[in-house]
Structure formats: structure tokens, C-alpha cells
Amino acid sequence: MIKVYGIKTCGSVRNALKFFKENSIEVEFVDFKTYTPNKEQVSTWASKVDINILFNSKGTKYKTLGLKELNLDDNGKKEWLEKEPMLYKRPVIEYGDKVIVAWNEEEYKKIFL
């Protein structure tokens, strides 16, 4: 089963969900507004994808929390991801033993079709 983590109002998440629907690929959607990944899940994702790809340092939440001033290292970024799921670059997709982050139609075609 493919799990897509994100928020429904995010354009990248909507694009990903539309891609799966148009290609008749069943997915399970997990909403970051009601679900926060735990420490183990964050560590697993960070072992498969660079933390700087997972961690969205360009988003509104990053700016409103003033995180730029903290100069977070990788562990600091993991700690923030464990408590604030709006800091993830979206969508985060679990597929088999892979973790795919962000919307990229060409990559999705290679991986899922």
C-alpha cells in the first residue's frame, strides 16, 4: 500500500493525489493536520531521504516559528519534525521500502507506472 502524507490544501499534495487517481493507483492518505509522525518514523524517513529534503525551510511555518535564527543541525531538524508536521516538505510518500518527498510528475511516472 502506498501512503501519502500531507495536507489537502497543499498544491503539491493535490497534484500527487490527482496523479494516483488518474492512474488508478490506490493510496492511503494521512493528514498532517491530525497526525504527527513519531520519533521512530522521523528517523526511518531521515535514514532514507536527506533531512534537508524532508525539512521545509522555505514554508510559512518555518518562518513563523523563527527557526532560521536557530541554525538547526540535522538533529534539531528531526526534533522539530517530531513536534510540528507542517515543517515537512510535502507530500511524503511511503512506497515499499522507499520514501519519496515532494511532487515531481516525471519521477512519479518512473516509480509508480
Secondary structure, DSSP 8 states (H G I E B T S, - for coil): -EEEEE-TT-HHHHHHHHHHHHTT--EEEEETTT----HHHHHHHHHHS-HHHHB-SSSHHHHHTTGGGG---HHHHHHHHHH-GGGB-S-EEEETTEEEES--HHHHHHHH-
